[in-house]
Amino acid sequence: MFNENYFEFGKKWLNINADMVHGGKVLEVSFLDTFRPIVTKMSPSMYVNASSKNGPGVDIEESPYNLVETFGKTYFDIVICDVLQYIKDWKRAVWAINSVMNTEGILIIGTRSISHNKECASDHWRFTTNNLYEAFRGFSIQELKECLGDGILFAGMKREISTNDISGILAHEVI
């Protein structure tokens, strides 16, 4: 979900957490390496862009479902994700993202909201702020907001390994 609101939001939260980025491990789950130029200037020990589709800026062609198998649990300090709306089993992807993050790691998400007014052939889901609040209950939410007609932006710090059952959370399916 790349757009100017998401870019500015992500840049803000990366800058707020620059001390964690510096020397830390950063995973971007995206079709584009949107934040690579910003992150690499902060000197992380590792930056990886993982995508289920190979393309420019993709370091590892990997399904979000397989992140734990690829990297192991509690590996990354910061995870950036803008593809939840495209993932058929978004709950499984949320579990994987949560699992590869360190406790006190930072998660930055941009995704489509139900008010998003453009048809996107590859989208499967639209979310509400409540969907993301419930899906990431194991996080201390730093910021959660909807940009009407566009998307939802989330920044949170992981407090613990989440064991909450998110199977009952319903996002809005795009038909």
Protein Blocks (a to p, Z undefined) as FASTA:
>chain_A
ZZfklmmmmmmmmmmmmmmmnopacddddfbdfklmmmmmnopabdcdddfbdcehiabd
cdfklmmmmnogakbfbdcdfklmmpmblmlmmmmmmmmpcehiacddddddfklcbdcf
kbcbdcdfklmmmmmmmpccfbdcddehiaccdddddfbdcfbdfklpccdddZZ
